[in-house]
Amino acid sequence: NDYEPPIPSLQSCLKDVENMHDAILTHFERKTLGGAFHFYSLLDKEATKERILNELADYGDTLSPQDLFIFYFAGHGMHMEDNGKTDYLVPQDYESIGRKTISAEELLMVFDEYPTERKVLIVDADMNQAVISMMEEKGYAFLSGGQPGQNVGDTQEGGIFTVQFADLLRNPVDTS
């Protein structure tokens, strides 16, 4: 939630993390997949660029090929029109584009090292269609709450995308 000026703080990120945690646990408990489930969060001032990338790199060492990895980010996103593929997640310690932002390419370099083939990235921030396509080409499942320049909806109840997605996880549609 808490960003330093000039980036405006948000009101729903912490609620979104809680909501996704509950929804993912509910969904996978119902599926009775067995095995351990680990949920790790970096919140507010903990969510610096260095800490996010270091924790993700370290977490990759704990994964095995049969694991399912889910990455969730709620916060600000930025898009630059330099090559059509540069989207950034804005961590709490943002200074400027390239300094203290996390590019989609940086995330992919980390995730490409993970031994598991099952990778899901969920971002409640705006991302470019080119980045989504790039991630899908690598076989990642990718869900984004918005497109470049689109306000993804930060409400007291939570981000609009996260609230709806979490509800679908808790209450899946029966298609039988």
Secondary structure, 3 states (H helix, E strand, C coil): CCCCCCCCCCCCHHHHHHHHHHHHHHHHHHHCCCCCCCCCCCCHHHCCHHHHHHHHHHHHCCCCCCCEEEEEEECEEEEECCCCCEEEEECCCCCECCECCEEHHHHHHHHHCCCCCEEEEEEEEECCHHHHHHHHHCCCEEEEEECCCCCCCEECCEEHHHHHHHHHHHCCCCCC
